Amino acid sequence: MPIRIASLTHKLKKNGAKLHLAMTRRIEAQGADRPASALEQELLEERRQLKEARAQRQAQARLPKAKAALPAREPKPAKAPKAPKAAKDPKPAKEGKAATAHKPSRADKAAQKAAALDAARRATKKSAKT
């Protein structure tokens, strides 16, 4: 089947313009009550064929398209089972860290500072001369 490139819309449009021109000429020259001329008959027949061809193409376009078959996949070969690893020697238990000093909290620091200020206030003042 050949690949169709152009649509029939443009051919129908040109045919319609020619048919209209032929009908207008006949009506102006002979009157509207006269039968269609041979040129008009030929253009009407061509228009009917173009419309049939368009309908046929549209019907064919609605049909499902044939799809290419997917290539068969080959499964990967199974991996060889691994040999079991030798058991590791257990690590010796770690000695715990020495107990760390308690970190003073904010309230403890404030209490220490207040005590130091109080002690400094109560201390005997040295004079500059001594």
FIGUMAR-651932 format. One line per field, with one value per residue (C-alpha): residue number from 1; residue in one letter; x negated, y, z. Coordinates in nm, 3 decimals. Each point is the difference from the previous one (the first is absolute). Layout:
<sites>
num c(NUM_...)
residuo c(A_...)
px c(X_...)
py c(Y_...)
pz c(Z_...)
</sites>
This chain:
<sites>
num c(1_2_3_4_5_6_7_8_9_10_11_12_13_14_15_16_17_18_19_20_21_22_23_24_25_26_27_28_29_30_31_32_33_34_35_36_37_38_39_40_41_42_43_44_45_46_47_48_49_50_51_52_53_54_55_56_57_58_59_60_61_62_63_64_65_66_67_68_69_70_71_72_73_74_75_76_77_78_79_80_81_82_83_84_85_86_87_88_89_90_91_92_93_94_95_96_97_98_99_100_101_102_103_104_105_106_107_108_109_110_111_112_113_114_115_116_117_118_119_120_121_122_123_124_125_126_127_128_129_130)
residuo c(M_P_I_R_I_A_S_L_T_H_K_L_K_K_N_G_A_K_L_H_L_A_M_T_R_R_I_E_A_Q_G_A_D_R_P_A_S_A_L_E_Q_E_L_L_E_E_R_R_Q_L_K_E_A_R_A_Q_R_Q_A_Q_A_R_L_P_K_A_K_A_A_L_P_A_R_E_P_K_P_A_K_A_P_K_A_P_K_A_A_K_D_P_K_P_A_K_E_G_K_A_A_T_A_H_K_P_S_R_A_D_K_A_A_Q_K_A_A_A_L_D_A_A_R_R_A_T_K_K_S_A_K_T)
px c(0.000_-0.155_-0.054_0.254_-0.151_0.262_0.357_0.292_0.118_-0.185_0.123_0.357_-0.040_-0.133_0.271_0.267_-0.134_0.001_0.351_0.129_-0.157_0.152_0.346_-0.021_-0.096_0.285_0.256_-0.112_-0.012_0.296_0.208_0.056_0.267_-0.240_-0.147_-0.364_-0.262_-0.242_-0.280_0.218_0.092_-0.366_-0.094_0.290_-0.114_-0.360_0.118_0.203_-0.303_-0.223_0.247_0.023_-0.381_-0.023_0.259_-0.183_-0.331_0.157_0.156_-0.334_-0.172_0.240_-0.100_-0.260_-0.355_-0.222_-0.272_-0.341_-0.061_-0.233_-0.316_0.003_-0.206_-0.238_-0.018_-0.333_-0.194_0.030_-0.296_-0.207_0.060_-0.267_-0.207_0.084_-0.239_-0.211_0.130_-0.187_-0.156_0.209_-0.155_-0.109_0.234_-0.096_-0.076_0.242_-0.112_-0.086_0.291_0.011_0.059_0.352_0.035_0.150_0.341_0.096_0.162_-0.316_-0.215_0.228_-0.012_-0.381_-0.022_0.236_-0.202_-0.326_0.147_0.132_-0.336_-0.181_0.232_-0.050_-0.374_-0.198_-0.104_-0.365_-0.092_-0.219_-0.260_-0.077)
py c(0.000_0.334_0.260_0.279_0.345_0.261_0.023_0.049_0.321_0.226_-0.192_0.024_0.372_0.060_-0.220_0.190_0.332_-0.123_-0.141_0.323_0.201_-0.230_0.019_0.379_0.035_-0.227_0.184_0.341_-0.109_-0.235_0.041_-0.209_-0.223_-0.158_-0.346_-0.034_0.010_-0.281_0.182_0.026_-0.368_-0.092_0.220_-0.141_-0.357_0.084_0.159_-0.310_-0.223_0.223_-0.013_-0.380_-0.030_0.228_-0.207_-0.320_0.141_0.114_-0.343_-0.167_0.237_-0.107_-0.366_-0.132_0.014_-0.308_0.015_-0.151_-0.307_0.050_-0.209_-0.293_0.064_-0.261_-0.041_0.067_-0.309_-0.083_0.095_-0.274_-0.035_0.160_-0.197_0.075_0.239_-0.113_0.106_0.297_-0.002_0.198_0.332_0.049_0.207_0.365_0.151_0.269_0.359_0.157_0.175_0.353_0.292_0.131_0.301_0.284_0.117_0.359_0.032_-0.137_0.253_0.284_-0.116_-0.018_0.349_0.140_-0.169_0.140_0.352_-0.032_-0.126_0.285_0.254_-0.140_-0.027_0.264_0.274_0.083_0.358_0.145_0.110_-0.340)
pz c(0.000_-0.096_0.265_-0.032_0.042_-0.097_0.121_-0.233_0.164_-0.241_-0.304_0.128_0.059_-0.353_-0.150_0.193_-0.125_-0.363_0.037_0.150_-0.282_-0.264_0.160_0.027_-0.367_-0.111_0.214_-0.125_-0.364_-0.032_0.316_0.315_-0.155_-0.254_0.070_0.112_-0.274_-0.078_0.186_0.309_-0.020_-0.028_0.298_0.208_-0.078_0.089_0.328_0.088_-0.063_0.212_0.288_-0.025_-0.004_0.306_0.188_-0.092_0.126_0.325_0.054_-0.065_0.243_0.277_-0.035_0.245_-0.125_-0.020_0.261_-0.031_0.210_0.292_-0.010_0.239_0.310_0.120_0.375_0.164_0.104_0.368_0.217_0.156_0.373_0.214_0.244_0.364_0.171_0.291_0.338_0.144_0.343_0.246_0.097_0.359_0.211_0.026_0.332_0.098_0.018_0.331_0.159_-0.132_0.230_0.010_-0.223_0.201_-0.112_-0.062_0.341_0.168_-0.186_0.104_0.364_-0.012_-0.145_0.266_0.275_-0.138_-0.017_0.355_0.127_-0.176_0.160_0.348_-0.030_0.175_-0.226_-0.021_-0.005_-0.267_0.254_0.141)
</sites>
